[in-house]
Amino acid sequence: MAKVAIVGCGAMGSVYAGLMVDAGHEVYAVTLWEDHVKAMNENGLRVEGASGDRTVKIKASTTTEGIGVCDLVIIATKSFDVESAAMASRSLVGPETVIQTIQNGLGSPEIAASILPKDRIAVGVVGGFGASIKASGHAHHNGMEMIRFGAYAGLPRQDLERSADVWRTSGFEVKLFDDVNQMVWEKLIMNVAFSGTTCATGLTIGQVMANADAWRIAEACSREAIAVARAMNIRLDVGHDPIEHVKALGSKIPNARPSMLLDHLAHRKSEIDAINGYIPVLGARVGVPTPTNETLVAIIRARESGFAA
């Protein structure tokens, strides 16, 4: 079994941790959320939802101090915390460690690679979880549809496979990609459809799809992202109609509230810049107009400007 550190053990990280511990792996949960750490250490970590209902004993802390070198380091923070998480992960990395960066949107692997060995990094994309924290030490998830990994820059295939086996033995279905851009963008076109739209409206994914006005915005955001991807010559293997692909993924977790909405409801900074906000930046580079994403990003940024720092 593997020694695993999950740096950024929030809602998604807790789901990973719970299933990995249940499979017999030695898992360390690292999060700055002190109440979550206290609850996990005192009562265990409860994970319920699509994978069942389990409570596992886990080693939780607010720092990486004392953990030592791991077989697998999973950086599961929000995109804007990747730099600090990568800095904190340096003591966890040895010559054979695989580092998986798993964030929404774009830009995080590049940040991690500026701090950690780039030839030990794997880029991760997950989706269809609809994860949330019900209470300290208690995570819930609606599904576990998409888990994908690809080497960032030089990670040997056998090491990528070895890291994927940690997930597979824990009950996850994993797909490995040679084309990392394809892997990331096939998820991104769904993220841009639902993250900003649910955040702006307060609706669940299913409610966005059922509401004509909300879906019009969601679809337009996705179509702009698809146009940018095509202009950048990024391959999307999602069938003849990418929007049907987005709808099919969304329909599997209709009751989910994406993390951007949950952050907004809690008056926390969201990942708008890494998701919808990245589309206008890239669109400007390749000459593709992105007015819907630009407007949605401006609305969300304006609302977040009133949040406490």
C-alpha positions as CSV (number, residue, x, y, z in Angstrom):
1,M,0.0,0.0,0.0
2,A,1.1,3.6,-0.6
3,K,1.9,6.5,1.7
4,V,-0.2,9.4,0.5
5,A,-0.4,13.1,1.5
6,I,-3.4,15.1,0.5
7,V,-2.5,18.8,0.7
8,G,-5.7,20.8,0.7
9,C,-8.1,18.2,2.3
10,G,-11.3,20.1,1.8
11,A,-14.5,18.6,0.3
12,M,-12.9,16.9,-2.7
13,G,-9.7,16.0,-0.8
14,S,-11.7,14.4,2.0
15,V,-13.5,12.1,-0.5
16,Y,-10.2,11.0,-1.9
17,A,-8.8,10.5,1.6
18,G,-11.7,8.6,3.0
19,L,-11.8,6.0,0.1
20,M,-8.0,5.7,0.1
21,V,-7.8,5.0,3.8
22,D,-10.7,2.5,3.5
23,A,-8.6,0.7,0.9
24,G,-5.7,0.4,3.3
25,H,-3.4,3.2,2.2
26,E,-1.5,5.3,4.7
27,V,-3.0,8.7,4.2
28,Y,-2.2,12.1,5.7
29,A,-4.8,14.8,5.5
30,V,-3.4,18.4,5.5
31,T,-5.8,21.4,5.7
32,L,-5.7,24.8,7.2
33,W,-9.3,24.3,8.5
34,E,-8.5,23.6,12.2
35,D,-12.0,22.4,13.1
36,H,-11.9,19.9,10.3
37,V,-8.5,18.6,11.5
38,K,-9.7,18.4,15.1
39,A,-12.9,16.4,14.1
40,M,-10.9,14.0,11.9
41,N,-8.4,13.3,14.6
42,E,-11.0,12.9,17.4
43,N,-13.8,11.1,15.5
44,G,-12.4,10.0,12.2
45,L,-13.3,11.2,8.7
46,R,-16.8,10.3,7.5
47,V,-17.4,10.2,3.8
48,E,-20.9,9.5,2.5
49,G,-22.7,9.7,-0.8
50,A,-22.3,7.9,-4.1
51,S,-19.5,5.6,-2.7
52,G,-21.5,4.6,0.3
53,D,-21.1,5.6,3.9
54,R,-17.9,5.1,5.9
55,T,-16.0,6.6,8.8
56,V,-12.2,6.0,8.8
57,K,-9.3,6.8,11.2
58,I,-7.0,9.3,9.5
59,K,-3.9,11.3,10.4
60,A,-4.8,15.0,10.0
61,S,-2.9,18.2,10.6
62,T,-2.6,21.8,9.5
63,T,1.0,21.5,8.3
64,T,3.2,19.0,6.4
65,E,5.7,19.0,9.2
66,G,6.8,15.5,10.3
67,I,5.0,13.6,7.5
68,G,8.2,12.8,5.5
69,V,8.6,11.6,2.0
70,C,5.5,10.1,0.4
71,D,4.8,7.8,-2.5
72,L,2.0,10.1,-3.7
73,V,1.4,13.8,-3.0
74,I,-2.0,15.1,-4.1
75,I,-2.3,18.9,-4.2
76,A,-6.1,19.4,-3.9
77,T,-6.3,23.1,-3.0
78,K,-8.1,25.8,-4.8
79,S,-6.2,27.2,-7.7
80,F,-5.2,30.4,-5.9
81,D,-3.6,28.3,-3.1
82,V,-1.4,26.1,-5.3
83,E,1.7,28.1,-4.8
84,S,1.6,27.9,-1.0
85,A,0.6,24.2,-1.1
86,A,3.5,23.4,-3.4
87,M,5.9,25.2,-1.1
88,A,4.6,23.2,1.8
89,S,4.9,20.0,-0.1
90,R,8.6,20.2,-0.8
91,S,9.4,18.1,2.3
92,L,7.1,15.4,1.1
93,V,8.8,14.8,-2.2
94,G,11.6,12.3,-2.9
95,P,13.1,11.1,-6.1
96,E,10.3,8.6,-6.7
97,T,7.4,10.6,-5.4
98,V,4.5,11.4,-7.8
99,I,2.9,14.8,-7.3
100,Q,-0.7,15.2,-8.6
101,T,-2.1,18.7,-9.0
102,I,-5.9,18.5,-9.2
103,Q,-7.5,21.9,-9.6
104,N,-10.4,23.4,-11.6
105,G,-9.5,25.6,-14.6
106,L,-6.1,26.5,-16.0
107,G,-2.7,27.5,-14.8
108,S,-2.2,25.5,-11.6
109,P,0.3,22.9,-13.0
110,E,2.6,25.6,-14.2
111,I,2.6,27.2,-10.7
112,A,3.4,23.8,-9.1
113,A,6.2,23.1,-11.6
114,S,7.9,26.4,-10.7
115,I,8.4,25.1,-7.2
116,L,8.4,21.3,-7.4
117,P,10.3,18.9,-9.8
118,K,8.3,19.2,-13.0
119,D,9.3,15.7,-14.1
120,R,7.5,14.3,-11.0
121,I,4.2,16.1,-11.7
122,A,1.0,14.6,-13.0
123,V,-1.9,16.9,-14.0
124,G,-5.2,15.7,-12.7
125,V,-8.8,16.4,-13.8
126,V,-11.8,15.1,-11.8
127,G,-15.5,15.8,-12.2
128,G,-19.0,14.7,-11.4
129,F,-18.4,14.6,-7.7
130,G,-20.5,17.4,-6.4
131,A,-18.6,17.2,-3.1
132,S,-19.3,19.3,0.0
133,I,-18.5,19.4,3.7
134,K,-21.6,18.7,5.7
135,A,-19.8,19.4,9.0
136,S,-16.3,19.3,10.3
137,G,-15.0,15.8,9.7
138,H,-17.9,14.9,7.4
139,A,-17.8,15.0,3.6
140,H,-20.6,14.2,1.1
141,H,-20.4,13.6,-2.6
142,N,-23.1,13.1,-5.3
143,G,-21.1,11.1,-7.7
144,M,-17.5,10.3,-8.9
145,E,-17.8,10.4,-12.7
146,M,-14.4,11.6,-14.1
147,I,-10.8,10.9,-12.8
148,R,-8.1,11.6,-15.4
149,F,-4.3,12.0,-15.2
150,G,-1.5,12.9,-17.6
151,A,2.2,13.6,-17.2
152,Y,3.1,17.2,-17.0
153,A,6.7,17.1,-18.3
154,G,8.7,14.0,-18.3
155,L,7.0,11.9,-15.6
156,P,7.7,8.3,-16.7
157,R,4.7,6.3,-17.8
158,Q,5.3,3.5,-15.2
159,D,5.3,6.1,-12.4
160,L,2.1,7.7,-13.8
161,E,0.5,4.2,-13.8
162,R,1.7,3.5,-10.3
163,S,0.1,6.7,-9.0
164,A,-3.1,5.8,-10.8
165,D,-3.2,2.4,-9.1
166,V,-3.5,4.1,-5.7
167,W,-6.8,5.5,-7.0
168,R,-7.9,2.3,-8.7
169,T,-7.4,0.2,-5.6
170,S,-9.5,2.8,-3.7
171,G,-12.5,2.3,-5.9
172,F,-12.0,5.0,-8.5
173,E,-12.1,4.5,-12.2
174,V,-9.1,6.3,-13.7
175,K,-8.3,7.1,-17.3
176,L,-4.8,8.2,-18.4
177,F,-4.1,10.7,-21.2
178,D,-1.1,11.4,-23.3
179,D,-2.7,14.7,-24.5
180,V,-3.0,16.7,-21.3
181,N,-4.5,19.7,-23.1
182,Q,-7.4,17.6,-24.4
183,M,-7.9,16.1,-21.0
184,V,-8.1,19.5,-19.3
185,W,-10.3,21.2,-21.8
186,E,-12.8,18.4,-22.0
187,K,-13.5,19.1,-18.4
188,L,-13.1,22.9,-18.7
189,I,-16.0,23.3,-21.2
190,M,-18.3,21.9,-18.5
191,N,-16.7,24.0,-15.8
192,V,-17.3,27.2,-17.6
193,A,-20.9,26.2,-18.3
194,F,-21.9,25.6,-14.7
195,S,-19.4,27.2,-12.3
196,G,-20.0,30.8,-13.1
197,T,-23.7,30.4,-13.9
198,T,-24.6,28.6,-10.7
199,C,-22.5,31.1,-8.7
200,A,-24.4,34.0,-10.3
201,T,-27.9,32.5,-9.9
202,G,-27.7,30.4,-6.8
203,L,-29.2,27.4,-8.8
204,T,-28.0,23.8,-8.8
205,I,-26.6,22.3,-12.0
206,G,-30.0,20.7,-12.7
207,Q,-31.9,23.9,-12.1
208,V,-29.6,25.8,-14.5
209,M,-30.3,23.2,-17.2
210,A,-34.0,23.4,-16.6
211,N,-34.2,27.2,-16.6
212,A,-34.2,28.7,-20.1
213,D,-32.5,32.0,-19.1
214,A,-29.8,30.4,-17.0
215,W,-29.1,27.7,-19.5
216,R,-28.8,30.3,-22.3
217,I,-25.9,31.9,-20.3
218,A,-24.3,28.5,-19.4
219,E,-24.4,27.3,-23.0
220,A,-23.0,30.5,-24.4
221,C,-20.1,30.3,-21.9
222,S,-19.3,26.8,-23.0
223,R,-19.6,27.6,-26.7
224,E,-17.1,30.4,-26.3
225,A,-14.7,28.1,-24.5
226,I,-15.1,25.5,-27.3
227,A,-14.4,28.2,-29.9
228,V,-11.2,29.2,-28.1
229,A,-10.1,25.6,-27.8
230,R,-10.6,25.1,-31.5
231,A,-8.7,28.2,-32.4
232,M,-5.8,26.9,-30.2
233,N,-6.0,23.5,-32.1
234,I,-6.9,21.7,-28.9
235,R,-8.5,18.3,-29.6
236,L,-11.9,17.7,-28.0
237,D,-13.0,14.0,-28.2
238,V,-16.6,14.6,-27.0
239,G,-18.7,13.4,-29.9
240,H,-20.2,15.4,-32.7
241,D,-21.9,18.0,-30.3
242,P,-19.8,19.2,-27.4
243,I,-22.8,20.9,-25.8
244,E,-24.6,17.5,-25.6
245,H,-21.5,16.2,-23.8
246,V,-21.7,19.1,-21.3
247,K,-25.4,18.4,-20.7
248,A,-24.8,14.7,-20.3
249,L,-22.2,15.3,-17.6
250,G,-24.4,17.8,-15.9
251,S,-27.4,15.6,-15.9
252,K,-25.5,13.0,-13.8
253,I,-25.2,15.4,-10.8
254,P,-28.3,17.6,-11.1
255,N,-28.4,18.4,-7.4
256,A,-24.8,19.4,-7.2
257,R,-23.8,23.0,-6.3
258,P,-20.3,23.6,-7.8
259,S,-17.5,24.7,-5.5
260,M,-17.6,28.2,-6.9
261,L,-21.2,28.6,-5.7
262,L,-20.4,27.1,-2.3
263,D,-17.5,29.5,-1.9
264,H,-19.7,32.4,-2.9
265,L,-22.4,31.5,-0.4
266,A,-19.7,31.3,2.3
267,H,-18.4,34.7,1.2
268,R,-15.0,33.2,0.3
269,K,-12.9,34.0,-2.8
270,S,-13.8,31.8,-5.7
271,E,-11.9,30.3,-8.6
272,I,-13.6,32.5,-11.2
273,D,-10.2,33.7,-12.6
274,A,-9.0,30.2,-13.2
275,I,-12.2,29.0,-14.9
276,N,-14.5,31.5,-16.7
277,G,-11.9,34.2,-16.3
278,Y,-9.3,32.3,-18.3
279,I,-11.5,32.1,-21.4
280,P,-11.4,35.9,-22.2
281,V,-7.6,35.9,-21.6
282,L,-7.0,33.1,-24.1
283,G,-9.7,34.3,-26.4
284,A,-8.0,37.7,-26.8
285,R,-4.8,35.9,-27.8
286,V,-6.4,33.9,-30.6
287,G,-8.9,36.5,-31.7
288,V,-12.1,34.8,-30.4
289,P,-14.7,37.1,-28.8
290,T,-15.9,35.9,-25.4
291,P,-18.5,38.5,-24.3
292,T,-20.7,36.1,-22.1
293,N,-17.7,34.9,-20.0
294,E,-16.4,38.5,-19.7
295,T,-19.8,39.7,-18.4
296,L,-20.3,36.8,-16.0
297,V,-16.8,37.2,-14.6
298,A,-17.3,40.9,-14.1
299,I,-20.5,40.3,-12.2
300,I,-18.9,37.7,-9.9
301,R,-15.8,39.8,-9.3
302,A,-18.0,42.8,-8.4
303,R,-20.0,40.7,-5.9
304,E,-16.8,39.3,-4.4
305,S,-15.3,42.7,-3.9
306,G,-17.6,43.1,-1.0
307,F,-16.4,39.9,0.7
308,A,-14.0,40.2,3.7
309,A,-10.4,39.5,2.8
